[in-house]
Amino acid sequence: MTPLRPSDLLFLPVLGDSGAETIALRYALAVLALACAALALRGRRGWLVLAAIAFVETALAFWAAALARPYGLFVDPDVTRRAAEVATARLPGEDGALSGEPRPRAAEVSLARAGVPADALIVLPTLLPLAVVPGIGLAIFLLWRRDEAAEAAALWLAFSTAEAAAARGEGFLPGLWAHPLASVGLLAVVVVVLASGRLPWPRLRAPAAVAGTLALALLPPAGSAPPFAQRALAAALEQGPWLLLGGYGLARGAPLPARCLALGGGLLYLAGPAAADSWAAPAALRLGLILAATRPLLALAERAARALVPARACARLQASPSRLGLAAVLLAAMPGGFVARWNPPALDPVADASRAPLSTNLMPGLHWLR
């Protein structure tokens, strides 16, 4: 049994141990934010989505490589128990990791028994965010309405996490590692709900969107949710301008998928952990608000650009006021936004503890136990 380091599968060294590496990350994210603004200005919509994905993926890969062990291994009891069940899945008999207890019927255990390497399955939940985040961005780009799909995807990737929610441990990005199954479930819900708007049978679009949103209730709740009053206050205040712009967009007839995600996610979040996962539901709420807010935000940015920038300047830049307004929004917000200043070890004690490498004296003992 070899030490399990996420950085090995990312072909990176263990990062984040020095301030210089973190500073280099901030500069890299600033350059990518500038690239997003430049691509928005030039109207390169496909490249804008790829740059926004690279912006978030760079931060995710850096902080995943900063972990010296899989997230929560030998720190979080549930993560450690799952790792033990996977590591012992191919042993003879019907007992699980603990003698006298039956082997659980879990997907990861079945995969291990089918021959998938146990080490890869133990590290996989730590690397899932690198697939879930671009998956949601690409789903928006491919399935949302064509005239604003790229802009909506870029806005979601850049502003998916409210800073106040992250401080309380409920933000989308900080919760990815702690909710691996819920993150995959959220991706599936987003794909189903967005795809419902493309169904060739109009009568099935509303039932499919509602059913997809209600599937959030099937995700197992992880941890405890704050009291109802705190959840209501968070839903009302933490979304910031997205609540105002998204509410305006919903009132002006935003597409059905945005309405289902915003209203369904908000109601399930308010209902508490008995109704839906307390991390996935607010993430769906924020996604729905951003989708509904995209058109009003682009219209507002275009009006501001027309009022503040002379027509000659727009012609010199070879950009329309709408593209200039979007580029200004990205340039003003992304370099100093949550992703650029994100520091998981300071927000999550489990992530901080997972930066300590496994003792080399522990590995021979674990190998002997196996």
Salt bridges, closest charged atoms under 4 A:
ASP8 OD1 - ARG5 NH2 3.08
ASP17 OD1 - ARG355 NH2 3.95
GLU85 OE2 - ARG81 NE 2.87
GLU101 OE1 - ARG81 NH2 2.66
ASP147 OD2 - ARG295 NH2 2.26
GLU148 OE2 - ARG145 NE 3.23
GLU148 OE1 - ARG295 NE 2.91
GLU151 OE1 - ARG45 NH2 2.91
GLU163 OE2 - ARG341 NH2 2.50
GLU170 OE1 - ARG168 NH2 3.33
GLU238 OE2 - ARG168 NE 2.61
GLU302 OE2 - ARG306 NH2 2.97
